[in-house]
Amino acid sequence: MNSPITGKKMLLERAMTTATYLGIEVEYLTKFYRCKFSDQGFTTTELDEGNLRRLHKAYNKQKKGSR
């Protein structure tokens, strides 16, 4: 993906993120593109959908483990 700011190619990165989902704090892996010139992160619809799937999966795993 090219940066909407510079028009240059960006690298796909991964990071652990914490979010509150349905009242429970959950840590999960997110994927995004980072512009090395502006240091801003960007996603696509596909990445957003995948990030939401990983969040929901991590939530289910954490909820199951807390029983």
N, C-alpha and C positions, 0 to 999 in steps of 0.2 A: 504494500500500500504506500502511496506517496503522501507526504505531509500536506495538509491543506494550507499550511502557513508558508512553507518554503518550496513545495513541489518536489522535494527530494525524497528518495526511498527511505522508509523507516524499517527498523527491525522489530520483529515480534518478541515481546518480553512476557515473562510470567512472574507473578508475585502472590504471596499469601496476603489475603485481605480479611479483615474482620467486619462483619455487618450484623445488625440486629434484624432477624427474620422471624416473623410471627412471634415476637416477644422473647426470642432466645438469641443470645450472642453466638454467632457461628464464624469459625475461621475456614476459609476455602481458597482454592487456587483460582486466580483470575489471569486472563490473557489479554494483552493489549499491545498496540503499536506505540513506540515512543519516538518522538522527533528529537534527534540528538542536538539540533540547533536551538530549539525553543524549550526543550526538556518537558514538553507537554505530552500527555498520553491520549490516544485516540482508539476508538473501537469501530467495528463494523456491526451490522445487524447480526451476522453469523457469530461473531465473538460475543456479543451481548447475550444471545440465546444460549450459547455454550456456558458462559459465566453464570447465568441464571440456573441452568441445569445442575452445574457443580454446586451452587449454593443450596439448592433444594436437596440434593443428594447428601451434602454434608449436614444439613439440618436433620434429615431423616435418620442418618447414622448417629448423630449426637443425641437426638431424642430417644432413639431405641436404646442407646447405652445408658441413659439416665433412669431407666425404669428399674 
